[in-house]
């Protein structure tokens, strides 16, 4: 099976360098027409220049592909809507959205300014919301769409000094979970990619030999799978250094205790049993938790 993107139109945000650039190049190499979006700002989100996006477009065209550049900030919904219209004017459809744009403003929570927390949320979370909202009616109308959110191990598992970044990245998982359910009947599949890659955003954080192993190009195969016709939906794929994993938000079987006066004390005593991962599940939707709880409550009532 070959993943073929001929006839498909993709928008990749934050594609002027690093992961986004590799995503755009990989899609174009397999036949997709690509709108390369990049604000061209610094790692902390300051400044802006369209030259980064234009350079990637030039590389795609030199290799025989088709691409256009866009310098919108994903935090500006009007600019994002104009970006999507630019793709529609050029090619008449949008099949794939890769929400990759991001910034870092790392500090411990104690030292972090609230504006630095808010801006990271604005770029990662609201940026993805803006872009997805702008393409959603198009994908609904054409009954086809592939949306890739960029989450992170910092959100899934935590990372010292990244409370803002981690909160934004985990929020994208929650967004994906619901959009995948709402998009299913239109064949809109929504997934998350958790990359480990050496980019401008990780400079100075890792030894040189580790950075070499973590080339951004090694992450893009996971993006290609999630952007393809054969894509899963509601998946969290992790990728780095040529290794691919899947992350899941699971629910343990749990223990019925009841709501009597000493329920808190009983829960404290039985917490290990509540957290026991044997037989844990991945609910199909948020209602899975309630269904499990009611089943155990009804079983307990039957025993009474």
Secondary structure, DSSP 8 states (H G I E B T S, - for coil): -----TT-EEEETT-SSHHHHHHHHHHHHTT-EEEEE-----TTS----THHHHHHHHHHHHTT--EEEE---TT-HHHHHHHHHHHHHHHS---EEEE-------B-TTT--HHHHHHHHIIIIIHHHHHHHHHHHHHHHHT-EEEEEEE-HHHHT--TTBHHHHHHHHHHHHHHHHHHHHHGGGTEEEEEEEE--B-GGGTTSS-HHHHHHTBGGGTHHHHHHHHSTT--SS-EEEEETTEEEEE---B-------SSTTHHHHHHHTHHHHH--TT-B--SSTHHHHHHHHHHHHHHHHH-
